[in-house]
Amino acid sequence: MTHNIKKNIAPSFQDRLGVRPDGKDTALITGAEALMRSLEHEGVETIFGYPGGAIMPSYDALFDHTGTLNHILVRHEQGAAHAAQGYARASGRVGVCLVTSGPGATNTVTGIADAMIDSTPIVVIAGQVGKAFLGTDAFQEVDLLGITQPITKWSYQIRRAEDVAWAVARAFYIAKSGRPGPVVLDFAKNAQVEKTDYVPVAVDYIRSYMPVPEVDQEIVAQAADLINKAERPLVLVGQGVELGNAQEELKTFLEKADMPAGCTLLGLSALPTEHPLNKGMLGMHGNLGPNVNTNKCDLLISVGMRFDDRVTGKLDTYAKQAKIIHFDIDPAEINKNVKADIAVLGDCKDTLKAVTELLKPAKHKEWIDSFLTYEKVEEEKVIRPELHPLGKELTMGEVVRAVSDATNHEGILVTDVGQNQMIAARYFKYSKDRSIITSGGFGTMGFCLPAAIGAAFGRPDRTVCAFMGDGGLQMCIQELGTIMEQRAPVKIIVLNNNYLGNVRQWQAMFFNGRYSFTPMANPDYLKVAGAYDIPSCRVTSRDQLQRAVQDMIETDGPFLLEVCVMEEGNVLPMTPPGGSVNQMLLEC
Amino acid sequence: MDKTLYTIIVHSENFAGLLNQVTAVFTRRQINIESLNVSASSIKGVHKYTITTWTDKDTIEKITTQIAKKIDVLQAHYFTDDEIYQHEIALYKLATPALEQAPEASKVIRKYNARIVEVNPVFAIVEKNGISEDITSLYEELREMGCVLQFVRSGRVAITTSCFERVNEYLADREAKYFQSKQQEEA
């Protein structure tokens, strides 16, 4: 079988590894050692993992590489997967996970599915029983490839040591190119111990895989033409802009044609919050203006977003009056949910630039001012009561804003799932890119704590603020152990309302207030933090908030801030399920 | 919604597990595969799948792009019956006594240009190759005469009506573009 192998390794790297100039190693090495060298060759610096029987040879090889490969021992393999995601989202690099076979591997399945739907580049290397044991129901054997096939971009079972270099190179290439996604390598134990002649491999071409479609200049011209003619254009900004590092190109694009923009949950920090053309968040709990005006614009321009059902609401009544231009790197997304009039395929860093060149400078003052009416209504009915409540009880929103202020709006926001996620996304402010890490498409509770650890390692220069509810914290609470051991400087903010808040809100709104198993008894989180040697503080009233937040930010290292918030608070505005995007409820 | 019979032709690398990935696209959307044929194509190392399914235009477009998206799938295209030349082979096991008693049966077999490939006192086997509709019609007619014991049909094999092999062109194009970009990089 011919692989597309290119032997182009930079000489300086060769020198470092002590590899001979002709690329051949001086001695045969084990598959496990080949794995370590391949990871180094890919420039991996951080691995999140948990050892076990089937992966032990690799852990033994890792023991000699701890100078270059920083391995973080988590407390549950699910934590490893989410940490790899957090690392990838914060840094833009590929997150790496090393786990054992059987239960170790299956514990990463949630993280892999989450990475697939949110297009996050991670490589999960799982141990597997030896070749001779495959298919015999051996100890800790599981058909990982079969289980993860629908939720990975690519997967491969390494059964021979000589395949390691190629498989790792291919895995990283696939994970990070085009629309990023997760890749699984199932590493059989015999392949880890058998010896091979290691030659570093780099993959930058797979004949059946075209990660970035060619840009069609004709289509670019058509798109520019439509934009030039539009009177009420609205731009929808998605994660694609962050993945493509096209934040500057986006700004120029918007400013030249004076177009207002709404951001999806994952695209929130692609455009700074304070940018005059940033009209807020789209979606079920987004801001009123961009949602209502979706059904008033005459041209809808989607950049790197996939028209998820949380954003569109009922598709029958979604932007029917507008022409639609869809910028995307993945041809399968075009016309999947919403029919596009023009599909601009390609990397948005290039396509936005190409279209901008053909744009005529324009002004849409009246259209942009039309957002003000909705902003006023939302400010009065929803935002002010949330940020400046009249009652004694603390709202989630005021806590989020206090923390955002304390980091000068430069922190990385990591959220869990539910009310904490929606409120944090809405009230945190973003001035830098890659500032929001949240489980969007999958909504995995428990995502926050491990992802925040990953983010702290991915961007040690930034302040990581991890917001979670009492429910989400407990789902991956064992990762407090990782934080303790690593002294990872994660600022953990637990918004404790003694409920599974989002479900309770839906039960209140749609199930006659029947709180079926949503009230939850909580432990004393300060004692839990104390047991993990993590400084902590509890806030029960407004006058304690500012001081506590300040303490948290100024403390070196991790901190757990528990805030007892209003128990039956609601997230608004809301597009009810099956509702139309322009019919948001402002009260419930 | 109106359903049409579409034929999807997929070219992929010859790796294990790819068939599963391709059919999973159908399973996920609960779309039934009418017939499936997989074998080596005329290009070395490349496998060809011919899949037929009853569905509407919107769905077939989505399925085809999702199959094409898989790493190791080279190309995937869908066609309606008038855009391809298709053939199938079928075997009909008929009860010999019934066959002897109904002279109409022999006439029908001749009408459809089918061949009798095996005869013994218990059963006779008729083989027909041709387009899917004819195979179905022959089966219906024989069944009405009450002489069919067993019936099996192969999947469809199809060939496009364009005059060159698209995949060859695609592969050559990919290689050329890659080497071109490599030369530009080194320059």
Interface residues (C-beta under 8 A of the other chain):
Chain A: T2 L145 G146 Q149 P150 K153 W154 I174 Y205 I206 R207 S208 Y209 M210 D330 P331 A332 I334 N335 K336
Chain B: S12 E13 G17 N20 Q21 A24 R28 G45 E61 K62 T65 Q66 A68 K69 I71 D72 V73 L74 L171 R174 E175 Y178
